[in-house]
Amino acid sequence: MKKKERSQLFVVIVSFLCVFLSGFCIWHYWSSQPGADEGDLTITISYPDYDINRIAPLPEMECAADKNFLNMFHQISYSSDPDRGGHEYHYQVDSIPKTLYIKAPDLYLLLQPYSAEVPCTIGNVTDYNGYPWFTVRSVSSEKISAGVFDIKVTIDAFQDVVPSLTSLEIDGVTLNEIRSDPDKLFKFDNYHYATETLLFRYNRHARDDISDILPQAVLQIEDISYRISDDKITASCNVPDVNIVIVPADATQ
């Protein structure tokens, strides 16, 4: 893959991850909230150490009127603006205090280059940094038409490390992942990477069945996104003269 094409695809992948994580938050109270009024609060944060196209912050941020976070505000939505380089967190509040306390949301950061090859053997466990990363739960195929098969590889994760570019080596050919699959399984559990199903299309018309070659398949991973906690952020508010205090994640534990 050409360098320009890879760069464009990285932007799409991180954007997809960001949008997917956002879906976990948007449903919270969104449909039942009243329209904008004086109690609407928007906090915009940015991560000055990173390119916005390489990160996907979690779509929930703790915000409170006290430093112990005993009186937290209810978040109603999240949005990201790559052009402005900011991430906006929206809250509904009865009144806005002179000082707000927030904690930097964790984020997923795209790491490149990275390369790994994983035999698609059911039960196979792959390590990352010396610890179990994910296991291959299942490998299956479905015949689409004569000589055309969809191959699905489902993995269960042990770490917050998401494969960013994947391909499948099988029968002497390399198949790129089909990321546009509307039924793609991409699951997070409380924003922790949990399960993903990768889809590939085998299109060699000489075969009527590929069950005998599935055990030979090798998953190839190029680049990953991994979770970072308590990183440096800047913050601003839509309400003038409000002081924002960024509290370390472990300060209230």
GINOR-V407029 format. One record per helix or strand of 3 or more residues. SS is the DSSP state (2 for helix, 1 for strand). FROM is the first residue (numbers start at 1). LEN is the number of residues. If there is no record, write none. Layout:
{{SS	FROM	LEN} {SS	FROM	LEN}}
This chain:
{{2	3	24} {2	30	3} {1	40	7} {2	52	3} {1	55	3} {1	74	8} {1	86	7} {1	99	4} {1	107	13} {1	125	4} {1	131	15} {1	148	10} {1	161	10} {1	173	5} {1	186	4} {1	192	12} {2	214	3} {1	218	11} {1	234	4} {1	243	4}}
